[in-house]
Amino acid sequence: MSRFGLHGTLIAQPGQRDALAQLLLGGTKDASALPGCELYMVSIDETDENAVHVTEVWRSEADHKASLQRPEVRETITKGRPMIAGFGGSTRLTVLGGLGLD
């Protein structure tokens, strides 16, 4: 069974990378808050002091789209916008599986 995945890069305002990363991680404490999400990984770039990478795996694209309507996700987006200077790109993925994914 293939899944829907995304990998994207957010470019933080100077000095805001760690705060942005922590904000993004804040919504990952309770897996039941994001139905259909199988992986949500936030990473900082070792070579770019402003880059935050987010990798997501969802049961389906519909699950991902539904998550964007959840109040807690909308709140995170609203809080994060001022910290973001731009976007470094985004890649849509068809996830076939891997370690940690059933």
URDADA-V427308 format. One record per pair of residues at least 6 apart in sequence whose ideal C-beta (glycine too) atoms are under 7 Angstrom apart, sorted by the first residue. I is the first residue (numbers start at 1). GAP is how many residues later the second one is. Records with the same first field share a line. If there is no record, write none. Layout:
BEGIN
I = GAP + GAP
END
This chain:
BEGIN
2 = 92 + 93 + 94
3 = 35 + 54 + 55 + 56 + 92
4 = 54 + 56 + 57 + 60
5 = 51 + 52 + 88 + 90
6 = 50 + 84 + 86 + 87
7 = 48 + 84 + 86
8 = 46 + 79 + 81 + 82
9 = 42 + 44 + 78 + 79 + 80
10 = 10 + 42 + 44 + 74 + 77
11 = 39 + 40 + 73 + 74 + 75 + 76 + 77
12 = 8 + 38 + 40 + 71 + 72 + 73
13 = 70 + 71 + 72
14 = 36
16 = 67
17 = 27 + 32 + 33 + 35
19 = 64
20 = 32 + 60 + 63 + 64
21 = 21 + 23 + 31
23 = 53 + 56 + 57
24 = 18 + 28 + 30 + 56
25 = 17
26 = 50
27 = 6 + 45 + 46 + 49
28 = 12
33 = 39
34 = 6 + 33
35 = 28
36 = 22 + 23 + 24 + 27
37 = 19 + 21 + 30
38 = 19 + 20 + 21 + 63
39 = 16 + 17 + 18 + 61 + 62
40 = 16
41 = 14
42 = 10 + 12
43 = 10
44 = 8
45 = 6 + 8
50 = 35
51 = 37
56 = 8
57 = 38 + 44
58 = 6
67 = 6
END
